Each structure stands twice: as structure tokens, then as C-alpha cells.
Amino acid sequence: MANADFSQNNKQTAPGGFDAGSYREKAKPEQTVRLTPRQQKLAALEAKLPAALSTRAAALALSVVVMLAAFFGFGSAKLRGKYNTAHQWFTAGVAADNGYNLSEELTTRMNTAANVITTASNTLGADNAEVLTAQDALTAFSNDLDGVKAGKTRLHALYEDNETLGAAIDQLYAKLQEQAADPMKMGAVQGQYGQFNSAATIIGTLQYNTAVYEYQKDVGGFPASVLGALSGVKEVEPFA
């Protein structure tokens, strides 16, 4: 009689076809991390950002843009303020000049030159060569003075006109002295000629050019020159 095989598989089969070895412990849910109030605010702000800004790179780029905008905005405003001050020096004068300014002194030159020419025209004749030369010089000077005040003429052109007018009035006054009984006693025209030259002396002592050169040095480098171009700041010229 054949021996019966009573050996049995020691593995116990669990109901449903799974054996005991296939049993795994149920995974525990991850613990929730508690955020601080500040972290909660930051998370809320981040959730409101567009998707493109939620990345660290985009956020960094945004911060750079904001800083540059603030820099250029503040720099442009500061540069504009400097320009507005320098632009007024022609008519208002530089603080160091104690109330004197180019516009008034050049206007004095124009008016006194006109008075000298009127006297010379009455004395020497309207067709006198020196009178005609002085009148042409005065016309050019007057036109360019108005042009500078209106921002249409460069100051250098007026500077050259002033030099030409000075030479023409000197020659005209010398011609008048030739006709005078006493060259040292010329009456009213002598006073006008004196004021004409006094205005030239004052112009020569003004600190206008010094202030303009300092301004140009201050705004001529980088990034001031770039900011100036972006904010529409114009050139401030010396009287030279």
C-alpha cells in the first residue's frame, strides 16, 4: 500500500486568494505641516500671482524690473530738476553773481548801442559807413538775443554777435570823437557808451560759464547722459 503523502503547504491562504505574505500595512497619511501666519500670507500672495510669475526666476526678473524703474524714475526726476535750474541761469543768474545775469546785461548792451547809433546817425548822417556797420551789427544782435530767449538760437551765435557789435560801436564812437569839439566831453552819448562798456565788463566777471561747465561735467557721464536723453533734457550752453 502506497504511503499517502500527508505533507501540506505550510502557507496559509487568506480568503480572496491572497496569502498572508502578500499583506502590507496600510500607508499612513503624511502629516500636515503647519504654516506660520507670515508663511500663510506669502502663500496667499503667491497663489494670486499668474503662473508665469510663480517661478523663482520670473519673480527675480520682476524685482529687477521694479528696481530699474525706480532708479530711472528717480534719476530722471533729479536730472530734470538740475536742468531746470541751469536753464534759468541765463535770465535769473547764478547765485554767485548776486543778482546780475546775462540776459539783462546783454539787453543793456543792445539798448545803449541803439542810443549811440541814433546820436551818430544825427551827427554823421544815416548813410555814414560806421553808422551802417553798427546798425547791421545791432540788428543781428537783437534778432539772436530774441532767438536765444525763445530757445531757437544757440548762445554761441549771440556771443559772436556781441563781439561784432562791440567792435562796431567802438569804431562808431571813435568817429564821433573826431567830430567833437572836446573828445572827452561828448555829453549824453558818452554816458550811453560808458554803460555799453560797463555791461561788457560785468559780463566778463559773471560766474555763468563756470556754473555751466560744472553742470555739463555733472550730467555728461554715464548714466546721467543716458537718463538725460530719455527724459528730454536739453543742452545748457556757455556764453563763449
C-alpha positions in Angstrom: 0.0 0.0 0.0 1.5 3.2 -1.1 2.3 5.6 1.6 0.0 8.5 1.5 1.6 12.0 1.2 0.2 13.9 4.1 2.5 16.8 3.6 0.7 20.1 3.3 1.8 23.5 2.2 2.6 25.5 5.3 1.4 28.6 3.7 -2.0 29.7 4.7 -4.1 31.1 2.0 -6.1 34.1 3.1 -9.6 34.5 1.9 -9.9 36.0 -1.5 -6.8 34.4 -3.0 -4.2 36.4 -1.0 -1.7 34.6 1.2 -0.5 36.0 4.4 2.8 37.1 2.9 1.1 39.4 0.5 -0.4 41.5 3.3 1.1 45.1 3.6 0.4 47.6 6.3 -1.8 50.5 5.1 0.2 53.6 4.4 -0.3 56.3 6.9 -1.3 59.7 5.6 1.5 62.3 5.6 1.5 64.7 8.4 0.2 68.2 7.6 2.9 70.9 8.0 1.5 73.8 10.0 2.4 77.2 8.4 3.2 80.3 10.4 1.0 83.4 9.9 3.7 85.0 7.8 4.1 81.9 5.7 0.4 81.8 5.2 0.4 85.4 3.9 3.2 84.6 1.5 1.4 81.5 0.3 -1.7 83.5 -0.3 0.2 86.2 -2.3 1.9 83.5 -4.4 -1.4 81.9 -5.2 -2.7 85.1 -6.6 0.3 85.5 -9.0 -0.1 84.5 -12.6 1.5 81.1 -13.4 4.4 82.7 -15.2 5.4 84.7 -12.1 5.2 81.8 -9.7 8.7 80.7 -10.6 11.7 82.0 -8.7 13.4 83.2 -11.9 10.3 85.2 -13.0 10.0 86.7 -9.6 13.6 87.7 -9.6 13.2 89.3 -13.0 10.2 91.2 -11.8 12.1 92.6 -8.8 15.0 93.7 -11.1 12.5 95.5 -13.4 10.9 97.2 -10.4 14.3 98.4 -9.1 15.4 99.6 -12.5 12.1 101.5 -13.0 12.6 103.1 -9.6 16.2 104.0 -10.4 15.4 105.5 -13.8 12.4 107.3 -12.5 14.2 108.9 -9.5 17.3 109.6 -11.6 15.3 111.3 -14.4 13.4 113.5 -12.0 16.7 114.5 -10.3 18.3 115.3 -13.6 15.3 117.2 -14.8 15.5 119.4 -11.6 19.1 120.2 -12.3 18.4 121.1 -15.9 15.5 123.4 -14.9 17.8 125.2 -12.5 20.7 125.5 -15.0 18.3 126.5 -17.8 17.2 129.6 -15.8 20.8 130.9 -15.3 20.7 133.0 -18.5 17.7 135.0 -17.3 17.8 134.6 -13.5 21.5 134.5 -13.0 23.8 132.2 -11.0 23.7 132.6 -7.2 27.3 133.6 -7.1 26.6 136.6 -9.4 24.5 138.4 -6.8 21.5 139.3 -9.0 23.4 140.0 -12.2 22.6 137.9 -15.2 23.5 137.6 -18.9 20.0 138.5 -20.2 19.9 141.9 -18.5 23.4 142.8 -19.3 23.1 141.9 -23.0 19.8 143.8 -23.1 21.7 146.8 -21.7 24.3 146.4 -24.5 21.5 146.4 -27.1 19.7 149.4 -25.8 22.8 151.6 -25.2 24.2 150.6 -28.6 20.9 151.7 -30.2 21.2 155.1 -28.5 24.8 155.6 -29.6 23.8 154.7 -33.2 20.9 157.2 -33.1 23.2 160.0 -32.0 25.8 159.1 -34.6 23.1 159.0 -37.3 22.0 162.5 -36.4 25.6 163.7 -36.3 27.4 161.9 -39.0 24.4 161.1 -41.3 22.4 157.9 -41.7 24.5 156.8 -44.7 27.8 157.0 -42.8 29.8 153.8 -43.2 30.4 153.4 -39.5 26.7 154.0 -38.7 25.6 151.4 -41.3 28.1 148.9 -40.0 27.0 149.4 -36.4 23.3 149.2 -37.4 23.8 145.9 -39.2 25.6 144.5 -36.1 22.8 145.7 -33.8 20.1 144.1 -36.0 21.9 140.7 -35.9 22.5 141.0 -32.2 18.9 141.9 -31.4 17.5 139.1 -33.6 19.7 136.5 -32.0 19.0 137.8 -28.4 15.3 137.2 -29.1 16.1 133.8 -30.6 18.1 132.7 -27.5 15.2 133.8 -25.2 12.8 131.8 -27.4 15.1 128.7 -27.4 15.6 129.0 -31.2 19.1 130.3 -31.4 22.3 128.9 -30.0 24.1 131.0 -27.4 27.3 130.8 -29.3 25.8 132.8 -32.1 24.8 135.6 -29.7 28.3 135.6 -28.2 29.8 136.2 -31.7 27.2 138.9 -32.3 28.2 140.6 -29.1 31.8 140.7 -30.1 30.9 142.1 -33.5 28.6 144.7 -32.0 31.3 145.8 -29.5 33.9 146.4 -32.3 31.3 148.3 -34.4 30.2 150.6 -31.5 33.9 151.3 -30.6 34.6 152.4 -34.2 31.5 154.5 -34.3 32.2 156.3 -31.1 35.8 157.0 -32.2 34.3 158.6 -35.4 32.0 160.7 -33.2 35.0 161.8 -31.2 36.7 163.0 -34.4 33.7 165.4 -34.9 33.5 166.6 -31.3 35.0 169.9 -30.1 36.2 168.0 -27.0 36.6 164.3 -27.4 36.5 163.9 -23.6 33.2 165.8 -23.3 30.6 164.0 -25.5 27.5 164.7 -23.5 24.7 162.1 -23.3 26.3 159.8 -25.9 29.4 159.5 -23.7 27.2 158.2 -20.9 25.5 155.7 -23.2 28.8 154.5 -24.5 30.0 154.1 -20.9 27.0 152.0 -19.9 27.6 149.9 -23.1 31.1 149.1 -22.0 30.2 148.7 -18.3 27.7 145.9 -19.3 30.6 144.2 -21.1 32.8 144.4 -18.0 30.0 142.8 -15.9 29.5 140.0 -18.4 33.2 139.2 -18.2 33.0 138.8 -14.4 29.9 136.6 -14.3 30.2 133.1 -13.0 27.7 131.8 -15.6 30.2 129.9 -17.6 31.8 128.4 -14.6 28.4 127.1 -13.4 27.6 125.8 -16.9 30.8 123.9 -17.2 30.3 122.3 -13.8 26.8 121.3 -14.8 28.0 119.8 -18.0 30.6 117.8 -16.1 27.9 116.6 -13.7 25.4 115.4 -16.3 27.8 114.4 -19.1 28.9 111.0 -17.8 27.1 107.6 -17.6 24.3 107.1 -16.6 23.4 110.8 -16.4 23.8 111.2 -20.2 21.5 108.3 -20.9 18.9 109.5 -18.4 19.1 113.0 -19.9 18.4 111.6 -23.4 15.5 109.6 -22.1 13.9 112.4 -20.1 14.3 115.0 -22.8 16.9 117.2 -21.0 18.4 119.7 -23.4 21.9 121.2 -23.6 22.8 124.2 -21.5 25.4 126.3 -23.3 28.2 128.5 -22.1 28.4 132.1 -23.3 31.5 131.5 -25.4 
